[in-house]
């Protein structure tokens, strides 16, 4: 067996140790009958850990003929645009076939819902007020979607930047193509940053190989999560600040402002802190840089960020008369209440929070290419490059910042909370592989093992994770009772494993089937008969039933 080591770090042994610790932790803390976060951790990531150990073991088997790792990296670099195009096409296919073009979680649905609203030329969906509690389960009201029970208006509770990105794809009828395109663009910017920072052409190839070998990077691209967009905009933000001319600083602020309003401001805020400090607290030009960044940040944050909060406030208040007995003694302005609400998620870490975050770190490790995080850490610690160190700081601050958030990510592929900063990892690793000095370099053994493990991960781990995601999506969607295609129908959902996430509808109920939250057999039937007097019971299972009518 090839031993890859130097006097300080044995990458292979450390990687195996971390994987074994992840297995032990998951086996101890997670179970298959727990909440969705721990269920996915147990069911998916134990198998993923075993797969990772297998990939590491196979990658250490010596080949009969030496491989020219630099030439392979250069070949990838030369064909980076073709590779990005292939990534887009493959992920589009995966979005349709594996993810079934379906927003799985409420986070995904809220963004998709709002994109359909925007594509219709409106700012809020609207259903008959008497149907609101049927179309939006009450436990989701005010959390994922803001509603008004007097007017029937509905809008996403999150900032709508990602919904705006998704809107043209919805308008074209190809919403499944949005995130694949974002990931393909991320392939290009990851390679570009690695090339510009190191000055090595091969660094572009290494960064791209390590990125696409990581299921967290690629397979989030078949989902409707906003995290791939966070990753892309954060990397573009960094790229603009590499050579900080006035126009690039303003543009970086503009890009950063859109990253702030993609979903919620926390991912970009954490990531950007080292870069903002670097630009603003310089001895020369710091005040100018701060003003230029503000010039870029303020317009979109004001228009989309503050403007959206104001819009949601208007939805909540529309048609509602507050009596003197209901009104608080001191009515704070809505913008003050909105600012205060941004602090509500933050709490000092508890034992539960620590368990969530450690579990997230395990997912981060198991959904990344083998050795990637260890090599990236080496680059951040050992290479004397300010840009690389700030990248490392962005990643560490992002991971650490979520220790103040006392909730799990719920659904998700890999560690969603660190994904906004994940893009720096292949860049850091590529820098180490290309720029470490002869005394610190692990000779060709490291390059060969890293290359083989990346290729194996791309083939084996991506296949495993794709199968896991597809199987979960299939089991989730099979909870829906059958319904006739092309006929007016109502599907009533009673119960199931996170079955309320299936209650997803067009913002104006323009398409069928309507999927309603059941309120009991008698109440369901009364509503169905009122809406479709000539209808009949079509099907049913333990999770719900379908009522339909002829066209």
ChimeraX attribute file (.defattr): number of C-alpha atoms within 10 A of each C-alpha:
attribute: neighborCount
match mode: 1-to-1
recipient: residues
	/A:1	9
	/A:2	12
	/A:3	14
	/A:4	18
	/A:5	17
	/A:6	13
	/A:7	6
	/A:8	7
	/A:9	12
	/A:10	14
	/A:11	21
	/A:12	21
	/A:13	14
	/A:14	13
	/A:15	20
	/A:16	18
	/A:17	13
	/A:18	17
	/A:19	22
	/A:20	15
	/A:21	14
	/A:22	22
	/A:23	20
	/A:24	12
	/A:25	17
	/A:26	22
	/A:27	14
	/A:28	10
	/A:29	14
	/A:30	19
	/A:31	17
	/A:32	14
	/A:33	11
	/A:34	13
	/A:35	16
	/A:36	18
	/A:37	20
	/A:38	22
	/A:39	17
	/A:40	25
	/A:41	28
	/A:42	23
	/A:43	16
	/A:44	20
	/A:45	25
	/A:46	21
	/A:47	18
	/A:48	23
	/A:49	25
	/A:50	15
	/A:51	17
	/A:52	27
	/A:53	19
	/A:54	16
	/A:55	21
	/A:56	24
	/A:57	15
	/A:58	15
	/A:59	23
	/A:60	20
	/A:61	12
	/A:62	13
	/A:63	10
	/A:64	6
	/A:65	6
	/A:66	10
	/A:67	14
	/A:68	11
	/A:69	20
	/A:70	20
	/A:71	12
	/A:72	16
	/A:73	20
	/A:74	18
	/A:75	15
	/A:76	23
	/A:77	25
	/A:78	15
	/A:79	11
	/A:80	20
	/A:81	15
	/A:82	12
	/A:83	19
	/A:84	21
	/A:85	17
	/A:86	13
	/A:87	21
	/A:88	25
	/A:89	16
	/A:90	14
	/A:91	27
	/A:92	24
	/A:93	18
	/A:94	21
	/A:95	26
	/A:96	17
	/A:97	12
	/A:98	22
	/A:99	24
	/A:100	18
	/A:101	19
	/A:102	21
	/A:103	23
	/A:104	22
	/A:105	18
	/A:106	22
	/A:107	23
	/A:108	18
	/A:109	23
	/A:110	24
	/A:111	32
	/A:112	25
	/A:113	25
	/A:114	29
	/A:115	30
	/A:116	26
	/A:117	24
	/A:118	21
	/A:119	19
	/A:120	16
	/A:121	10
	/A:122	12
	/A:123	19
	/A:124	23
	/A:125	21
	/A:126	20
	/A:127	18
	/A:128	14
	/A:129	15
	/A:130	12
	/A:131	13
	/A:132	22
	/A:133	19
	/A:134	20
	/A:135	22
	/A:136	23
	/A:137	17
	/A:138	14
	/A:139	11
	/A:140	16
	/A:141	18
	/A:142	16
	/A:143	15
	/A:144	19
	/A:145	25
	/A:146	22
	/A:147	29
	/A:148	22
	/A:149	20
	/A:150	16
	/A:151	18
	/A:152	20
	/A:153	23
	/A:154	28
	/A:155	28
	/A:156	29
	/A:157	23
	/A:158	25
	/A:159	22
	/A:160	24
	/A:161	25
	/A:162	27
	/A:163	27
	/A:164	19
	/A:165	19
	/A:166	26
	/A:167	26
	/A:168	17
	/A:169	18
	/A:170	22
	/A:171	14
	/A:172	9
	/A:173	10
	/A:174	15
	/A:175	24
	/A:176	26
	/A:177	22
	/A:178	25
	/A:179	30
	/A:180	30
	/A:181	22
	/A:182	20
	/A:183	26
	/A:184	23
	/A:185	19
	/A:186	25
	/A:187	28
	/A:188	20
	/A:189	22
	/A:190	27
	/A:191	26
	/A:192	23
	/A:193	23
	/A:194	29
	/A:195	22
	/A:196	14
	/A:197	19
	/A:198	20
	/A:199	14
	/A:200	16
	/A:201	21
	/A:202	26
	/A:203	34
	/A:204	33
	/A:205	28
	/A:206	32
	/A:207	33
	/A:208	27
	/A:209	27
	/A:210	27
	/A:211	28
	/A:212	26
	/A:213	28
	/A:214	24
	/A:215	24
	/A:216	27
	/A:217	25
	/A:218	26
	/A:219	25
	/A:220	23
	/A:221	29
	/A:222	32
	/A:223	30
	/A:224	29
	/A:225	26
	/A:226	26
	/A:227	25
	/A:228	30
	/A:229	26
	/A:230	27
	/A:231	27
	/A:232	24
	/A:233	25
	/A:234	28
	/A:235	26
	/A:236	20
	/A:237	25
	/A:238	23
	/A:239	20
	/A:240	19
	/A:241	22
	/A:242	15
	/A:243	10
	/A:244	16
	/A:245	13
	/A:246	14
	/A:247	13
	/A:248	19
	/A:249	26
	/A:250	23
	/A:251	22
	/A:252	25
	/A:253	26
	/A:254	22
	/A:255	21
	/A:256	28
	/A:257	28
	/A:258	26
	/A:259	29
	/A:260	26
	/A:261	26
	/A:262	27
	/A:263	26
	/A:264	18
	/A:265	19
	/A:266	18
	/A:267	26
	/A:268	26
	/A:269	20
	/A:270	21
	/A:271	30
	/A:272	25
	/A:273	15
	/A:274	17
	/A:275	18
	/A:276	17
	/A:277	12
	/A:278	16
	/A:279	20
	/A:280	18
	/A:281	13
	/A:282	13
	/A:283	8
	/A:284	10
	/A:285	12
	/A:286	16
	/A:287	14
	/A:288	15
	/A:289	22
	/A:290	20
	/A:291	15
	/A:292	21
	/A:293	25
	/A:294	16
	/A:295	15
	/A:296	23
	/A:297	22
	/A:298	14
	/A:299	15
	/A:300	21
	/A:301	20
	/A:302	14
	/A:303	13
	/A:304	20
	/A:305	25
	/A:306	16
	/A:307	14
	/A:308	22
	/A:309	20
	/A:310	16
	/A:311	16
	/A:312	24
	/A:313	15
	/A:314	13
	/A:315	22
	/A:316	19
	/A:317	14
	/A:318	15
	/A:319	12
	/A:320	12
	/A:321	9
	/A:322	10
	/A:323	8
	/A:324	8
	/A:325	7
	/A:326	8
	/A:327	10
	/A:328	10
	/A:329	8
	/A:330	6
	/A:331	8
	/A:332	10
	/A:333	8
	/A:334	13
	/A:335	13
	/A:336	9
	/A:337	11
	/A:338	15
	/A:339	12
	/A:340	10
	/A:341	10
	/A:342	12
	/A:343	9
	/A:344	9
	/A:345	10
	/A:346	14
	/A:347	12
	/A:348	9
	/A:349	15
	/A:350	13
	/A:351	8
	/A:352	12
	/A:353	19
	/A:354	17
	/A:355	18
	/A:356	23
	/A:357	24
	/A:358	16
	/A:359	22
	/A:360	23
	/A:361	18
	/A:362	23
	/A:363	24
	/A:364	21
	/A:365	25
	/A:366	30
	/A:367	26
	/A:368	27
	/A:369	30
	/A:370	31
	/A:371	22
	/A:372	25
	/A:373	19
	/A:374	20
	/A:375	22
	/A:376	23
	/A:377	17
	/A:378	17
	/A:379	25
	/A:380	24
	/A:381	13
	/A:382	14
	/A:383	17
	/A:384	10
	/A:385	14
	/A:386	12
	/A:387	17
	/A:388	25
	/A:389	19
	/A:390	20
	/A:391	25
	/A:392	23
	/A:393	20
	/A:394	25
	/A:395	23
	/A:396	15
	/A:397	19
	/A:398	25
	/A:399	23
	/A:400	14
	/A:401	18
	/A:402	23
	/A:403	20
	/A:404	16
	/A:405	21
	/A:406	20
	/A:407	16
	/A:408	21
	/A:409	17
	/A:410	17
	/A:411	20
	/A:412	20
	/A:413	25
	/A:414	28
	/A:415	25
	/A:416	23
	/A:417	23
	/A:418	24
	/A:419	25
	/A:420	29
	/A:421	29
	/A:422	30
	/A:423	25
	/A:424	27
	/A:425	27
	/A:426	30
	/A:427	31
	/A:428	30
	/A:429	27
	/A:430	29
	/A:431	30
	/A:432	23
	/A:433	25
	/A:434	19
	/A:435	17
	/A:436	15
	/A:437	11
	/A:438	8
	/A:439	8
	/A:440	14
	/A:441	17
	/A:442	18
	/A:443	14
	/A:444	16
	/A:445	18
	/A:446	22
	/A:447	20
	/A:448	20
	/A:449	25
	/A:450	25
	/A:451	23
	/A:452	22
	/A:453	27
	/A:454	28
	/A:455	19
	/A:456	21
	/A:457	28
	/A:458	21
	/A:459	12
	/A:460	18
	/A:461	27
	/A:462	22
	/A:463	13
	/A:464	18
	/A:465	21
	/A:466	19
	/A:467	13
	/A:468	20
	/A:469	20
	/A:470	18
	/A:471	13
	/A:472	17
	/A:473	17
	/A:474	14
	/A:475	11
	/A:476	17
	/A:477	15
	/A:478	11
	/A:479	19
	/A:480	23
	/A:481	18
	/A:482	15
	/A:483	20
	/A:484	16
	/A:485	9
	/A:486	11
	/A:487	14
	/A:488	18
	/A:489	26
	/A:490	24
	/A:491	28
	/A:492	28
	/A:493	28
	/A:494	18
	/A:495	14
	/A:496	15
	/A:497	12
	/A:498	12
	/A:499	17
	/A:500	21
	/A:501	21
	/A:502	23
	/A:503	21
	/A:504	22
	/A:505	18
	/A:506	20
	/A:507	21
	/A:508	17
	/A:509	15
	/A:510	10
	/A:511	13
	/A:512	17
	/A:513	22
	/A:514	20
	/A:515	23
	/A:516	26
	/A:517	24
	/A:518	24
	/A:519	15
	/A:520	11
	/A:521	12
	/A:522	10
	/A:523	10
	/A:524	20
	/A:525	17
	/A:526	12
	/A:527	15
	/A:528	23
	/A:529	14
	/A:530	11
	/A:531	11
	/A:532	17
	/A:533	11
	/A:534	11
	/A:535	16
	/A:536	16
	/A:537	14
	/A:538	17
	/A:539	15
	/A:540	17
	/A:541	13
	/A:542	12
	/A:543	17
	/A:544	22
	/A:545	22
	/A:546	25
	/A:547	24
	/A:548	22
	/A:549	17
	/A:550	12
	/A:551	7
